């Protein structure tokens, strides 16, 4: 089976199980992943995410398999004033004595 065929055969449920296995280091039944299983599972998770779950995270793998990064300027531009939770005065005259 070719890698692309394997990737396209992964269901969302299988993907979630792979993610959980990679995070926990063991399969659902409690059996520990071998180092080779872990490496292959990580590769599958990354490839599946790149192809089927596009993300706007700053660092991710693109659908073409290349690392995609976003600049700090781009990320700051996306933050709107309404996204601000709180603001504080910059002068020190408001400090408690």
VEXNU-23984 format. One record per atom (N, C-alpha, C, O): residue in three letters; x, y, z; atom name; residue number from 0. Coordinates in steps of 0.05 Angstrom, whole numbers, plus 5000, padded with zeros to 4 digits. Atoms other than C-alpha are relative to their C-alpha. Example, Ala and Ser with C-alpha at 12.3 -4.5 7.8 and 13.67 -1.06 7.14 Angstrom:
# VEXNU-23984
+------+------+------+------+------+-----+
! code !    u !    v !    w ! site ! pos !
+------+------+------+------+------+-----+
!  ALA ! 5018 ! 4976 ! 5000 !    N !   0 !
!  ALA ! 5246 ! 4910 ! 5156 !   CA !   0 !
!  ALA ! 5018 ! 5024 ! 5000 !    C !   0 !
!  ALA ! 5039 ! 5024 ! 5013 !    O !   0 !
!  SER ! 4984 ! 4976 ! 4999 !    N !   1 !
!  SER ! 5273 ! 4979 ! 5143 !   CA !   1 !
!  SER ! 4985 ! 5022 ! 5014 !    C !   1 !
!  SER ! 4995 ! 5044 ! 5018 !    O !   1 !
+------+------+------+------+------+-----+
END
This chain:
# VEXNU-23984
+------+------+------+------+------+-----+
! code !    u !    v !    w ! site ! pos !
+------+------+------+------+------+-----+
!  UNK ! 5017 ! 4976 ! 5000 !    N !   0 !
!  UNK ! 5000 ! 5000 ! 5000 !   CA !   0 !
!  UNK ! 5018 ! 5025 ! 5000 !    C !   0 !
!  UNK ! 5037 ! 5026 ! 5015 !    O !   0 !
!  UNK ! 4985 ! 4975 ! 5002 !    N !   1 !
!  UNK ! 5026 ! 5069 ! 4981 !   CA !   1 !
!  UNK ! 4992 ! 5018 ! 5024 !    C !   1 !
!  UNK ! 4970 ! 5015 ! 5035 !    O !   1 !
!  UNK ! 5005 ! 4982 ! 4977 !    N !   2 !
!  UNK ! 5030 ! 5123 ! 5035 !   CA !   2 !
!  UNK ! 4975 ! 5016 ! 4996 !    C !   2 !
!  UNK ! 4959 ! 5019 ! 5014 !    O !   2 !
!  UNK ! 5025 ! 4984 ! 5006 !    N !   3 !
!  UNK ! 4976 ! 5166 ! 5001 !   CA !   3 !
!  UNK ! 4975 ! 4983 ! 5003 !    C !   3 !
!  UNK ! 4955 ! 4993 ! 5013 !    O !   3 !
!  UNK ! 5023 ! 5018 ! 4996 !    N !   4 !
!  UNK ! 4930 ! 5106 ! 4999 !   CA !   4 !
!  UNK ! 4994 ! 4995 ! 5029 !    C !   4 !
!  UNK ! 4971 ! 4995 ! 5038 !    O !   4 !
!  UNK ! 5003 ! 5004 ! 4972 !    N !   5 !
!  UNK ! 4942 ! 5092 ! 5072 !   CA !   5 !
!  UNK ! 4988 ! 5025 ! 5013 !    C !   5 !
!  UNK ! 4970 ! 5023 ! 5030 !    O !   5 !
!  UNK ! 5009 ! 4975 ! 4988 !    N !   6 !
!  UNK ! 4931 ! 5165 ! 5090 !   CA !   6 !
!  UNK ! 4970 ! 5005 ! 4993 !    C !   6 !
!  UNK ! 4955 ! 5013 ! 5011 !    O !   6 !
!  UNK ! 5028 ! 4996 ! 5008 !    N !   7 !
!  UNK ! 4865 ! 5168 ! 5051 !   CA !   7 !
!  UNK ! 4982 ! 4980 ! 5013 !    C !   7 !
!  UNK ! 4957 ! 4984 ! 5014 !    O !   7 !
!  UNK ! 5017 ! 5020 ! 4987 !    N !   8 !
!  UNK ! 4840 ! 5105 ! 5086 !   CA !   8 !
!  UNK ! 4996 ! 5005 ! 5030 !    C !   8 !
!  UNK ! 4979 ! 4991 ! 5042 !    O !   8 !
!  UNK ! 5003 ! 4995 ! 4971 !    N !   9 !
!  UNK ! 4847 ! 5135 ! 5156 !   CA !   9 !
!  UNK ! 4973 ! 5015 ! 5004 !    C !   9 !
!  UNK ! 4968 ! 5036 ! 4992 !    O !   9 !
!  UNK ! 5025 ! 4987 ! 4993 !    N !  10 !
!  UNK ! 4779 ! 5153 ! 5185 !   CA !  10 !
!  UNK ! 5006 ! 5020 ! 5023 !    C !  10 !
!  UNK ! 5027 ! 5019 ! 5036 !    O !  10 !
!  UNK ! 4996 ! 4981 ! 4978 !    N !  11 !
!  UNK ! 4771 ! 5211 ! 5234 !   CA !  11 !
!  UNK ! 5003 ! 4986 ! 5027 !    C !  11 !
!  UNK ! 5018 ! 4995 ! 5045 !    O !  11 !
!  UNK ! 4998 ! 5015 ! 4975 !    N !  12 !
!  UNK ! 4761 ! 5160 ! 5290 !   CA !  12 !
!  UNK ! 5028 ! 4988 ! 5003 !    C !  12 !
!  UNK ! 5040 ! 4988 ! 5025 !    O !  12 !
!  UNK ! 4973 ! 5011 ! 4999 !    N !  13 !
!  UNK ! 4826 ! 5125 ! 5272 !   CA !  13 !
!  UNK ! 5021 ! 5021 ! 5005 !    C !  13 !
!  UNK ! 5040 ! 5017 ! 5020 !    O !  13 !
!  UNK ! 4982 ! 4977 ! 4996 !    N !  14 !
!  UNK ! 4861 ! 5192 ! 5269 !   CA !  14 !
!  UNK ! 5001 ! 5007 ! 5030 !    C !  14 !
!  UNK ! 5023 ! 5011 ! 5041 !    O !  14 !
!  UNK ! 5001 ! 4993 ! 4971 !    N !  15 !
!  UNK ! 4838 ! 5208 ! 5340 !   CA !  15 !
!  UNK ! 5014 ! 4979 ! 5017 !    C !  15 !
!  UNK ! 5027 ! 4986 ! 5036 !    O !  15 !
!  UNK ! 4986 ! 5021 ! 4986 !    N !  16 !
!  UNK ! 4863 ! 5141 ! 5364 !   CA !  16 !
!  UNK ! 5030 ! 5002 ! 4997 !    C !  16 !
!  UNK ! 5045 ! 4997 ! 5016 !    O !  16 !
!  UNK ! 4971 ! 4996 ! 5005 !    N !  17 !
!  UNK ! 4931 ! 5154 ! 5332 !   CA !  17 !
!  UNK ! 5010 ! 5023 ! 5017 !    C !  17 !
!  UNK ! 5032 ! 5021 ! 5029 !    O !  17 !
!  UNK ! 4991 ! 4977 ! 4984 !    N !  18 !
!  UNK ! 4935 ! 5222 ! 5365 !   CA !  18 !
!  UNK ! 5002 ! 4992 ! 5029 !    C !  18 !
!  UNK ! 5022 ! 4999 ! 5042 !    O !  18 !
!  UNK ! 5000 ! 5008 ! 4972 !    N !  19 !
!  UNK ! 4917 ! 5192 ! 5432 !   CA !  19 !
!  UNK ! 5024 ! 4982 ! 5006 !    C !  19 !
!  UNK ! 5037 ! 4984 ! 5026 !    O !  19 !
!  UNK ! 4978 ! 5019 ! 4997 !    N !  20 !
!  UNK ! 4968 ! 5136 ! 5423 !   CA !  20 !
!  UNK ! 5027 ! 5015 ! 5001 !    C !  20 !
!  UNK ! 5044 ! 5009 ! 5018 !    O !  20 !
!  UNK ! 4975 ! 4985 ! 5000 !    N !  21 !
!  UNK ! 5023 ! 5186 ! 5406 !   CA !  21 !
!  UNK ! 5003 ! 5017 ! 5026 !    C !  21 !
!  UNK ! 5024 ! 5018 ! 5038 !    O !  21 !
!  UNK ! 5000 ! 4984 ! 4976 !    N !  22 !
!  UNK ! 5004 ! 5231 ! 5465 !   CA !  22 !
!  UNK ! 5007 ! 4984 ! 5025 !    C !  22 !
!  UNK ! 5022 ! 4992 ! 5042 !    O !  22 !
!  UNK ! 4997 ! 5016 ! 4976 !    N !  23 !
!  UNK ! 5001 ! 5175 ! 5516 !   CA !  23 !
!  UNK ! 5023 ! 4980 ! 4998 !    C !  23 !
!  UNK ! 5033 ! 4970 ! 5019 !    O !  23 !
!  UNK ! 4979 ! 5020 ! 5003 !    N !  24 !
!  UNK ! 5054 ! 5129 ! 5487 !   CA !  24 !
!  UNK ! 4990 ! 4971 ! 5001 !    C !  24 !
!  UNK ! 5006 ! 4953 ! 5004 !    O !  24 !
!  UNK ! 5011 ! 5027 ! 5000 !    N !  25 !
!  UNK ! 5007 ! 5070 ! 5487 !   CA !  25 !
!  UNK ! 4974 ! 4999 ! 4985 !    C !  25 !
!  UNK ! 4961 ! 5019 ! 4981 !    O !  25 !
!  UNK ! 5025 ! 5004 ! 5014 !    N !  26 !
!  UNK ! 4949 ! 5041 ! 5449 !   CA !  26 !
!  UNK ! 4977 ! 5000 ! 5019 !    C !  26 !
!  UNK ! 4980 ! 5000 ! 5043 !    O !  26 !
!  UNK ! 5024 ! 4999 ! 4983 !    N !  27 !
!  UNK ! 4877 ! 5043 ! 5474 !   CA !  27 !
!  UNK ! 4999 ! 4976 ! 5020 !    C !  27 !
!  UNK ! 4988 ! 4979 ! 5042 !    O !  27 !
!  UNK ! 5002 ! 5023 ! 4983 !    N !  28 !
!  UNK ! 4885 ! 4973 ! 5503 !   CA !  28 !
!  UNK ! 5023 ! 5000 ! 5022 !    C !  28 !
!  UNK ! 5025 ! 4981 ! 5037 !    O !  28 !
!  UNK ! 4979 ! 4997 ! 4980 !    N !  29 !
!  UNK ! 4945 ! 4997 ! 5545 !   CA !  29 !
!  UNK ! 5027 ! 4990 ! 4992 !    C !  29 !
!  UNK ! 5047 ! 4993 ! 5007 !    O !  29 !
!  UNK ! 4974 ! 5010 ! 5010 !    N !  30 !
!  UNK ! 5000 ! 4964 ! 5504 !   CA !  30 !
!  UNK ! 5017 ! 5024 ! 4991 !    C !  30 !
!  UNK ! 5009 ! 5041 ! 4976 !    O !  30 !
!  UNK ! 4982 ! 4978 ! 5006 !    N !  31 !
!  UNK ! 5060 ! 5010 ! 5499 !   CA !  31 !
!  UNK ! 5009 ! 4999 ! 4970 !    C !  31 !
!  UNK ! 5013 ! 4978 ! 4959 !    O !  31 !
!  UNK ! 4990 ! 4999 ! 5028 !    N !  32 !
!  UNK ! 5080 ! 5034 ! 5429 !   CA !  32 !
!  UNK ! 5029 ! 4995 ! 4999 !    C !  32 !
!  UNK ! 5045 ! 5003 ! 5016 !    O !  32 !
!  UNK ! 4972 ! 5003 ! 5004 !    N !  33 !
!  UNK ! 5146 ! 5011 ! 5403 !   CA !  33 !
!  UNK ! 5011 ! 5026 ! 4988 !    C !  33 !
!  UNK ! 4995 ! 5043 ! 4980 !    O !  33 !
!  UNK ! 4989 ! 4975 ! 5011 !    N !  34 !
!  UNK ! 5194 ! 5065 ! 5380 !   CA !  34 !
!  UNK ! 4993 ! 5003 ! 4971 !    C !  34 !
!  UNK ! 4987 ! 5025 ! 4961 !    O !  34 !
!  UNK ! 5008 ! 4999 ! 5028 !    N !  35 !
!  UNK ! 5179 ! 5047 ! 5308 !   CA !  35 !
!  UNK ! 4971 ! 5007 ! 4996 !    C !  35 !
!  UNK ! 4964 ! 5023 ! 4978 !    O !  35 !
!  UNK ! 5028 ! 4994 ! 5002 !    N !  36 !
!  UNK ! 5104 ! 5049 ! 5319 !   CA !  36 !
!  UNK ! 4995 ! 5030 ! 5007 !    C !  36 !
!  UNK ! 4979 ! 5043 ! 4994 !    O !  36 !
!  UNK ! 5003 ! 4972 ! 4992 !    N !  37 !
!  UNK ! 5111 ! 5117 ! 5353 !   CA !  37 !
!  UNK ! 5009 ! 5018 ! 4977 !    C !  37 !
!  UNK ! 4994 ! 5037 ! 4970 !    O !  37 !
!  UNK ! 4991 ! 4984 ! 5023 !    N !  38 !
!  UNK ! 5152 ! 5145 ! 5295 !   CA !  38 !
!  UNK ! 4981 ! 5000 ! 4977 !    C !  38 !
!  UNK ! 4975 ! 5021 ! 4965 !    O !  38 !
!  UNK ! 5019 ! 5002 ! 5022 !    N !  39 !
!  UNK ! 5104 ! 5119 ! 5243 !   CA !  39 !
!  UNK ! 4973 ! 5014 ! 5006 !    C !  39 !
!  UNK ! 4961 ! 5027 ! 4989 !    O !  39 !
!  UNK ! 5025 ! 4987 ! 4992 !    N !  40 !
!  UNK ! 5043 ! 5143 ! 5282 !   CA !  40 !
!  UNK ! 5003 ! 5030 ! 4999 !    C !  40 !
!  UNK ! 4984 ! 5044 ! 4990 !    O !  40 !
!  UNK ! 4996 ! 4971 ! 5002 !    N !  41 !
!  UNK ! 5072 ! 5213 ! 5288 !   CA !  41 !
!  UNK ! 5000 ! 5009 ! 4971 !    C !  41 !
!  UNK ! 4988 ! 5030 ! 4965 !    O !  41 !
!  UNK ! 5000 ! 4992 ! 5029 !    N !  42 !
!  UNK ! 5085 ! 5215 ! 5213 !   CA !  42 !
!  UNK ! 4972 ! 5000 ! 4989 !    C !  42 !
!  UNK ! 4965 ! 5018 ! 4974 !    O !  42 !
!  UNK ! 5027 ! 5001 ! 5010 !    N !  43 !
!  UNK ! 5014 ! 5193 ! 5199 !   CA !  43 !
!  UNK ! 4983 ! 5023 ! 5011 !    C !  43 !
!  UNK ! 4967 ! 5035 ! 4996 !    O !  43 !
!  UNK ! 5015 ! 4978 ! 4988 !    N !  44 !
!  UNK ! 4985 ! 5244 ! 5248 !   CA !  44 !
!  UNK ! 5007 ! 5026 ! 4986 !    C !  44 !
!  UNK ! 4989 ! 5042 ! 4979 !    O !  44 !
!  UNK ! 4992 ! 4975 ! 5013 !    N !  45 !
!  UNK ! 5025 ! 5300 ! 5217 !   CA !  45 !
!  UNK ! 4990 ! 5002 ! 4971 !    C !  45 !
!  UNK ! 4981 ! 5023 ! 4963 !    O !  45 !
!  UNK ! 5009 ! 5000 ! 5028 !    N !  46 !
!  UNK ! 5008 ! 5280 ! 5146 !   CA !  46 !
!  UNK ! 4970 ! 5003 ! 4998 !    C !  46 !
!  UNK ! 4959 ! 5018 ! 4981 !    O !  46 !
!  UNK ! 5029 ! 4998 ! 5000 !    N !  47 !
!  UNK ! 4934 ! 5272 ! 5162 !   CA !  47 !
!  UNK ! 4991 ! 5028 ! 5007 !    C !  47 !
!  UNK ! 4974 ! 5039 ! 4994 !    O !  47 !
!  UNK ! 5007 ! 4973 ! 4992 !    N !  48 !
!  UNK ! 4931 ! 5339 ! 5197 !   CA !  48 !
!  UNK ! 5006 ! 5019 ! 4977 !    C !  48 !
!  UNK ! 4989 ! 5037 ! 4971 !    O !  48 !
!  UNK ! 4993 ! 4982 ! 5022 !    N !  49 !
!  UNK ! 4966 ! 5373 ! 5138 !   CA !  49 !
!  UNK ! 4980 ! 4998 ! 4978 !    C !  49 !
!  UNK ! 4973 ! 5018 ! 4965 !    O !  49 !
!  UNK ! 5018 ! 5004 ! 5022 !    N !  50 !
!  UNK ! 4918 ! 5343 ! 5088 !   CA !  50 !
!  UNK ! 4971 ! 5005 ! 5006 !    C !  50 !
!  UNK ! 4956 ! 5016 ! 4990 !    O !  50 !
!  UNK ! 5029 ! 5000 ! 4995 !    N !  51 !
!  UNK ! 4851 ! 5339 ! 5123 !   CA !  51 !
!  UNK ! 4991 ! 5019 ! 5022 !    C !  51 !
!  UNK ! 4967 ! 5024 ! 5024 !    O !  51 !
!  UNK ! 5009 ! 4982 ! 4979 !    N !  52 !
!  UNK ! 4851 ! 5387 ! 5182 !   CA !  52 !
!  UNK ! 5017 ! 5025 ! 4998 !    C !  52 !
!  UNK ! 5035 ! 5029 ! 5015 !    O !  52 !
!  UNK ! 4984 ! 4975 ! 5003 !    N !  53 !
!  UNK ! 4879 ! 5454 ! 5158 !   CA !  53 !
!  UNK ! 4999 ! 5017 ! 5025 !    C !  53 !
!  UNK ! 4979 ! 5018 ! 5039 !    O !  53 !
!  UNK ! 4997 ! 4985 ! 4975 !    N !  54 !
!  UNK ! 4903 ! 5498 ! 5214 !   CA !  54 !
!  UNK ! 5012 ! 5027 ! 4994 !    C !  54 !
!  UNK ! 5027 ! 5031 ! 4974 !    O !  54 !
!  UNK ! 4987 ! 4974 ! 5002 !    N !  55 !
!  UNK ! 4923 ! 5570 ! 5223 !   CA !  55 !
!  UNK ! 5021 ! 5004 ! 5022 !    C !  55 !
!  UNK ! 5028 ! 5027 ! 5028 !    O !  55 !
!  UNK ! 4980 ! 4997 ! 4980 !    N !  56 !
!  UNK ! 4974 ! 5555 ! 5276 !   CA !  56 !
!  UNK ! 5026 ! 5011 ! 4988 !    C !  56 !
!  UNK ! 5030 ! 5010 ! 4964 !    O !  56 !
!  UNK ! 4976 ! 4986 ! 5009 !    N !  57 !
!  UNK ! 5040 ! 5592 ! 5272 !   CA !  57 !
!  UNK ! 5020 ! 4980 ! 4986 !    C !  57 !
!  UNK ! 5033 ! 4988 ! 4967 !    O !  57 !
!  UNK ! 4982 ! 5020 ! 5012 !    N !  58 !
!  UNK ! 5080 ! 5528 ! 5257 !   CA !  58 !
!  UNK ! 4984 ! 4975 ! 4995 !    C !  58 !
!  UNK ! 4973 ! 4964 ! 5014 !    O !  58 !
!  UNK ! 5015 ! 5024 ! 5007 !    N !  59 !
!  UNK ! 5049 ! 5471 ! 5220 !   CA !  59 !
!  UNK ! 5011 ! 4988 ! 4975 !    C !  59 !
!  UNK ! 5028 ! 5000 ! 4962 !    O !  59 !
!  UNK ! 4992 ! 5013 ! 5025 !    N !  60 !
!  UNK ! 5059 ! 5422 ! 5163 !   CA !  60 !
!  UNK ! 4978 ! 5006 ! 4980 !    C !  60 !
!  UNK ! 4954 ! 5001 ! 4985 !    O !  60 !
!  UNK ! 5019 ! 4994 ! 5021 !    N !  61 !
!  UNK ! 5025 ! 5444 ! 5099 !   CA !  61 !
!  UNK ! 4992 ! 4975 ! 4985 !    C !  61 !
!  UNK ! 5004 ! 4954 ! 4988 !    O !  61 !
!  UNK ! 5010 ! 5023 ! 5015 !    N !  62 !
!  UNK ! 4986 ! 5399 ! 5052 !   CA !  62 !
!  UNK ! 5021 ! 4989 ! 4981 !    C !  62 !
!  UNK ! 5020 ! 4966 ! 4973 !    O !  62 !
!  UNK ! 4978 ! 5009 ! 5018 !    N !  63 !
!  UNK ! 5049 ! 5395 ! 5008 !   CA !  63 !
!  UNK ! 5022 ! 4987 ! 5016 !    C !  63 !
!  UNK ! 5042 ! 4978 ! 5004 !    O !  63 !
!  UNK ! 4980 ! 5013 ! 4984 !    N !  64 !
!  UNK ! 5088 ! 5367 ! 5067 !   CA !  64 !
!  UNK ! 5022 ! 5019 ! 5010 !    C !  64 !
!  UNK ! 5040 ! 5010 ! 5024 !    O !  64 !
!  UNK ! 4980 ! 4980 ! 4993 !    N !  65 !
!  UNK ! 5129 ! 5431 ! 5077 !   CA !  65 !
!  UNK ! 4992 ! 5014 ! 5026 !    C !  65 !
!  UNK ! 4968 ! 5018 ! 5031 !    O !  65 !
!  UNK ! 5005 ! 4984 ! 4976 !    N !  66 !
!  UNK ! 5136 ! 5469 ! 5143 !   CA !  66 !
!  UNK ! 4989 ! 5027 ! 4992 !    C !  66 !
!  UNK ! 5001 ! 5041 ! 4976 !    O !  66 !
!  UNK ! 5012 ! 4974 ! 5005 !    N !  67 !
!  UNK ! 5091 ! 5530 ! 5143 !   CA !  67 !
!  UNK ! 5003 ! 5016 ! 5026 !    C !  67 !
!  UNK ! 4996 ! 5007 ! 5047 !    O !  67 !
!  UNK ! 4998 ! 4982 ! 4977 !    N !  68 !
!  UNK ! 5107 ! 5588 ! 5189 !   CA !  68 !
!  UNK ! 4987 ! 5026 ! 4994 !    C !  68 !
!  UNK ! 4985 ! 5035 ! 4971 !    O !  68 !
!  UNK ! 5012 ! 4973 ! 5003 !    N !  69 !
!  UNK ! 5072 ! 5654 ! 5201 !   CA !  69 !
!  UNK ! 5017 ! 5019 ! 5016 !    C !  69 !
!  UNK ! 5027 ! 5012 ! 5038 !    O !  69 !
!  UNK ! 4984 ! 4980 ! 4986 !    N !  70 !
!  UNK ! 5108 ! 5717 ! 5221 !   CA !  70 !
!  UNK ! 4984 ! 5011 ! 5024 !    C !  70 !
!  UNK ! 4960 ! 5010 ! 5025 !    O !  70 !
!  UNK ! 5012 ! 4987 ! 4977 !    N !  71 !
!  UNK ! 5095 ! 5752 ! 5286 !   CA !  71 !
!  UNK ! 4982 ! 5023 ! 4991 !    C !  71 !
!  UNK ! 4961 ! 5028 ! 5003 !    O !  71 !
!  UNK ! 5016 ! 4977 ! 5011 !    N !  72 !
!  UNK ! 5070 ! 5812 ! 5246 !   CA !  72 !
!  UNK ! 4973 ! 4990 ! 4990 !    C !  72 !
!  UNK ! 4952 ! 5003 ! 4996 !    O !  72 !
!  UNK ! 5026 ! 5011 ! 5011 !    N !  73 !
!  UNK ! 5017 ! 5769 ! 5211 !   CA !  73 !
!  UNK ! 4982 ! 4992 ! 5023 !    C !  73 !
!  UNK ! 4958 ! 4996 ! 5022 !    O !  73 !
!  UNK ! 5017 ! 5008 ! 4978 !    N !  74 !
!  UNK ! 4993 ! 5740 ! 5277 !   CA !  74 !
!  UNK ! 4989 ! 5024 ! 5015 !    C !  74 !
!  UNK ! 4966 ! 5024 ! 5024 !    O !  74 !
!  UNK ! 5010 ! 4977 ! 4986 !    N !  75 !
!  UNK ! 4989 ! 5808 ! 5310 !   CA !  75 !
!  UNK ! 4978 ! 5014 ! 4984 !    C !  75 !
!  UNK ! 4960 ! 5025 ! 4996 !    O !  75 !
!  UNK ! 5020 ! 4987 ! 5017 !    N !  76 !
!  UNK ! 4949 ! 5835 ! 5251 !   CA !  76 !
!  UNK ! 4973 ! 4987 ! 5003 !    C !  76 !
!  UNK ! 4952 ! 5000 ! 4998 !    O !  76 !
!  UNK ! 5025 ! 5014 ! 4997 !    N !  77 !
!  UNK ! 4896 ! 5783 ! 5264 !   CA !  77 !
!  UNK ! 4986 ! 5006 ! 5026 !    C !  77 !
!  UNK ! 4962 ! 5002 ! 5029 !    O !  77 !
!  UNK ! 5012 ! 4994 ! 4974 !    N !  78 !
!  UNK ! 4885 ! 5806 ! 5336 !   CA !  78 !
!  UNK ! 4985 ! 5026 ! 4997 !    C !  78 !
!  UNK ! 4997 ! 5047 ! 4989 !    O !  78 !
!  UNK ! 5017 ! 4976 ! 5001 !    N !  79 !
!  UNK ! 4828 ! 5856 ! 5338 !   CA !  79 !
!  UNK ! 4998 ! 5012 ! 5027 !    C !  79 !
!  UNK ! 5001 ! 4998 ! 5047 !    O !  79 !
!  UNK ! 5003 ! 4987 ! 4974 !    N !  80 !
!  UNK ! 4818 ! 5907 ! 5393 !   CA !  80 !
!  UNK ! 4978 ! 4986 ! 5017 !    C !  80 !
!  UNK ! 4981 ! 4986 ! 5042 !    O !  80 !
!  UNK ! 5021 ! 5014 ! 4985 !    N !  81 !
!  UNK ! 4755 ! 5868 ! 5413 !   CA !  81 !
!  UNK ! 5010 ! 4975 ! 5014 !    C !  81 !
!  UNK ! 4998 ! 4965 ! 5033 !    O !  81 !
!  UNK ! 4988 ! 5024 ! 4988 !    N !  82 !
!  UNK ! 4800 ! 5809 ! 5429 !   CA !  82 !
!  UNK ! 5015 ! 5006 ! 5026 !    C !  82 !
!  UNK ! 5023 ! 4988 ! 5040 !    O !  82 !
!  UNK ! 4985 ! 4993 ! 4976 !    N !  83 !
!  UNK ! 4833 ! 5848 ! 5485 !   CA !  83 !
!  UNK ! 4983 ! 4994 ! 5025 !    C !  83 !
!  UNK ! 4960 ! 5002 ! 5026 !    O !  83 !
!  UNK ! 5014 ! 5008 ! 4975 !    N !  84 !
!  UNK ! 4813 ! 5820 ! 5553 !   CA !  84 !
!  UNK ! 5001 ! 5023 ! 5020 !    C !  84 !
!  UNK ! 4981 ! 5030 ! 5033 !    O !  84 !
!  UNK ! 4997 ! 4979 ! 4980 !    N !  85 !
!  UNK ! 4841 ! 5876 ! 5596 !   CA !  85 !
!  UNK ! 5023 ! 5018 ! 4991 !    C !  85 !
!  UNK ! 5041 ! 5009 ! 4977 !    O !  85 !
!  UNK ! 4977 ! 4983 ! 5005 !    N !  86 !
!  UNK ! 4886 ! 5936 ! 5591 !   CA !  86 !
!  UNK ! 5007 ! 5014 ! 5026 !    C !  86 !
!  UNK ! 4990 ! 5019 ! 5043 !    O !  86 !
!  UNK ! 4990 ! 4988 ! 4975 !    N !  87 !
!  UNK ! 4928 ! 5969 ! 5644 !   CA !  87 !
!  UNK ! 5015 ! 5025 ! 4993 !    C !  87 !
!  UNK ! 5029 ! 5026 ! 4973 !    O !  87 !
!  UNK ! 4985 ! 4976 ! 5005 !    N !  88 !
!  UNK ! 4956 ! 6039 ! 5649 !   CA !  88 !
!  UNK ! 5030 ! 4995 ! 5002 !    C !  88 !
!  UNK ! 5039 ! 4978 ! 5017 !    O !  88 !
!  UNK ! 4971 ! 5004 ! 5001 !    N !  89 !
!  UNK ! 5031 ! 6044 ! 5634 !   CA !  89 !
!  UNK ! 5015 ! 5017 ! 5020 !    C !  89 !
!  UNK ! 5038 ! 5011 ! 5026 !    O !  89 !
!  UNK ! 4985 ! 4982 ! 4982 !    N !  90 !
!  UNK ! 5048 ! 6100 ! 5683 !   CA !  90 !
!  UNK ! 5002 ! 4986 ! 5028 !    C !  90 !
!  UNK ! 4985 ! 4970 ! 5035 !    O !  90 !
!  UNK ! 4996 ! 5013 ! 4974 !    N !  91 !
!  UNK ! 5074 ! 6081 ! 5752 !   CA !  91 !
!  UNK ! 4987 ! 5015 ! 5023 !    C !  91 !
!  UNK ! 4989 ! 5007 ! 5046 !    O !  91 !
!  UNK ! 5013 ! 4984 ! 4979 !    N !  92 !
!  UNK ! 5034 ! 6134 ! 5790 !   CA !  92 !
!  UNK ! 4976 ! 4986 ! 5012 !    C !  92 !
!  UNK ! 4967 ! 4994 ! 5034 !    O !  92 !
!  UNK ! 5023 ! 5015 ! 4990 !    N !  93 !
!  UNK ! 4977 ! 6084 ! 5800 !   CA !  93 !
!  UNK ! 5008 ! 4978 ! 5019 !    C !  93 !
!  UNK ! 4991 ! 4963 ! 5029 !    O !  93 !
!  UNK ! 4991 ! 5022 ! 4983 !    N !  94 !
!  UNK ! 5020 ! 6036 ! 5841 !   CA !  94 !
!  UNK ! 4992 ! 5005 ! 5029 !    C !  94 !
!  UNK ! 4992 ! 5028 ! 5038 !    O !  94 !
!  UNK ! 5008 ! 4998 ! 4971 !    N !  95 !
!  UNK ! 4999 ! 6022 ! 5912 !   CA !  95 !
!  UNK ! 5025 ! 5007 ! 5016 !    C !  95 !
!  UNK ! 5046 ! 4996 ! 5011 !    O !  95 !
!  UNK ! 4978 ! 4992 ! 4983 !    N !  96 !
!  UNK ! 5043 ! 6054 ! 5965 !   CA !  96 !
!  UNK ! 5001 ! 4982 ! 5025 !    C !  96 !
!  UNK ! 5019 ! 4986 ! 5042 !    O !  96 !
+------+------+------+------+------+-----+
END
